[in-house]
Amino acid sequence: MYVHEYQQMRSAELIRRAEEERLAREVARGRRAGRREAAARTAESESHSSGSRRLRLTRTA
C-alpha cells in the first residue's frame, strides 16, 4: 500500500518538475528571441543612418 502511494507521489513530483523545466526553457527561448529581434532592429536602424559613427581622421606625417 505504502509503496504504491509513494510511487504516485513521486510520479506527480516528476511531472511537476518536468513542467517547470519546460516553462523555464520556453521563457529562456522567448528572451533569446526578443534579444535577437532587438539586435536586428538596432542593426537595421544603424545601417540606414546617415554618415558613419567612426571618426575619420587623417594621418599626420
N, C-alpha and C positions, 0 to 999 in steps of 0.2 A: 504494500500500500504506500509506504513512505517513498519507496524508490520511484514509483510511478508519479507521485506528486512532485518530487524533486525534479524528475525529468521534464515535467510540464513547465515548472518554474524556470528551469534552465533554458528550455526551448524558447519561452516567452522573452527571457532576458536577451538571448542571442538575436532574436528577431528585432527587439527594440534597438539593440546596439547597431545592427546592420542598417536599420532605417536612419539612425542618427548619422552614421558614417556616409550613407548615400546622400543625405541632405547636406552634410558638410562639403562633400565633393561637388555637389550641384552649386552651392554658394560660391565655392572657390572658382569653379568654371565660369560662373556669371561675372565674378570680379575680373577674372583674366580677360574675358570678352570685352568688358567695359573699358579696361585699360587699353586694350588693343584698339578699340574704337576711338578712344580719346587721342591716342598717339597718332592714329591715321588722320583724324581731323586736324590735329596740330600740324602734322607734316604737310597736309594738303594746304592749309591756310598759309604756312610759311613758304611753300613752294610757289605760291601765286602772289606773294607780296612783292612790291616794287623794291628794287635795289638789293644789295647784299648786306647781311649783318656784319660781315667781316670787313674790317677797315683795310683798304689797300694803300699802303704807304710805299713810297718809292725808296729804293735803297740808296744810302749815301755812299759816296765814293771813298 
